[in-house]
Amino acid sequence: MQGVTSEIKLDMTAGALPVVRAKQHDTNSRWVRITLMDKGAPWVIPFDAEVYVYIKKPDGTVVFDYCTLESQNTVLYLLTGQPLAAAGQADCELYIVAGGFDIRPQLFRLVVDPTIYDENAIVSTSEFGALQSRLMEIQAAMAEARSVTADMQDTIAAAQAGINYTYEAAGAATKAADSLQVAVDAAEQAQISQAAAEAVRAYVEKEKDSFTGYSKRETDTAYANAITGTASGTGSVSVPDAWGVPVKDIAVGGKSVQGIPAPDYPQEIRSVGGGGMMEIVSAGGTESLPGLSRARVPAVLRGIDDVRDRLGCRDGVWGIERNLTSMRGLKWSEPGTPLGTEYKDSFFAVAELWGMPINNYTNLLSSVFAEVTSDRILDENVNGCYVYDGTIRARIVGISTYDQFYEAINDAEFVIPLTTPTWEPLPDYIQTQLNSLTMYRGDTSCVYVTGSDVVPDMTVEYVRDTNRVVEQLQLDMAEREINILAVIGQLKTANNLL
């Protein structure tokens, strides 16, 4: 979290008026951390709460914005462009909404010191003022939906108990029918409230593009209250419910494959992006409004079993977590003392790894050796290599001199897991490309990797379209209702209640 953070305490009943100072026209660089208290003791924020801030600016315009829950009794608020657009004193009030009630702690004051530099200054306007009147309706809709689910679960339990007790089944069925009617009534009320919620979302959609402080990057607060989802696949990922904003994260896992190698039959180790360049493409949208964005990443991602290099995003910065390293042109030498059993028709040599953080006997890949245990290499006359004590140790059968060994292994590649992963941030121009990768609204939004003959496993984290999520919840509720009606019908038939 970059910038300056001011910390204040607000009491839920009364107390001194806290003051936060900031500079006019600063944007996305000042945070306010607010600790909520009740008569001097920490006040616990309900787990399902949403916290908003209402700011009445010196020029009479207002701001109504989201806060981010940081802990059970602290919230964070980012001062974007509009709260600091007008110099002077602004009264600020938190608004906490949870489960069917709302509460406001004491006020705090925002003192905006004037600036003398105002080129391209933000014009002070009201911001999202229409949200306040609809917030309670949205919370009520969520509570009603939860109530519907609970009533349906109670109905199923009562119906199942009635199967085993004939005389009680009639009463259970009647009670189930009454509960179902209550559930249906609640569902209808939830739909009414849902219409209000959709009106609010439509208003926010219309207004957000003109909001100077709006940002689509995950390190800001734009996604603080968004519904996110993840999807995984091999080579590509498709989702039906994406919202039209940049992806939150794309994790591309490394993978390495090869044939069965031997000193006289080397096999190339092929990895994700091994051609020198892979391309990540995001496509989707509708027939009338298609969308396409792409990023070219010059990186090789290797993998052995579950140990893999990974491309992804950390704290808003794209980079590669290196869990393996590739080596060529190692300097080999004959050990001073015998290592294992000596054979006249084979040659044993070691190569220093020069302080690389690598565990003994780790599983590795080689372009000239198939996988063989270290015991067999030491005590049997077989080709193979292994890692021990900061070296790679190798035996080649059918030769007896160092020159023959060096000729067979000089250009060999070794892929070895690291004990401690490293993090490599990608260059700025690639950061820009990856930040532009966007999920598109429509029946399907797809992300896939091209330019690599080894197909990677990948996971995409994205922001979901709230409308699609609500539609799916409504379908689930309708399916539950049908199942309950079927159980009630069976009970009535079995007990001659029709």
Protein Blocks (a to p, Z undefined) as FASTA:
>chain_A
ZZjdddddddfkbccdddddddehiahkaccdddddeehiacdddfkbccddddddfkop
acddddddfblmbccddddfklmmpgcjddddddddehhiacddddddddddddfbfghi
acdddehklmmmmmmmmmmmmmmmmmmmmmmmmmmmmmmmmmmmmklmmmmmmmmmmmmm
mmmmmmmmmmmmmmmmmmmmmmmmmmmmmmmklcfbfkbmklmmcccdddddehiacdfk
bccdddfbdcdddddddddddfklccddddehknopacddddedjfklccdddddddddd
ddehjbccddddeehiacdddfbdcdehiacdddfbdehjddfkbccddddeehpacdeh
iacddfkbccddfklmmmmcceddddeehiacdddehiabfklmmmmmmmpccddddfbd
cdddddfklmmmmmmpccdedjbdcdddehiabdcdddddddddfklmmmmmmmmmmmmm
mmmmmmmmmmmmmnopZZ
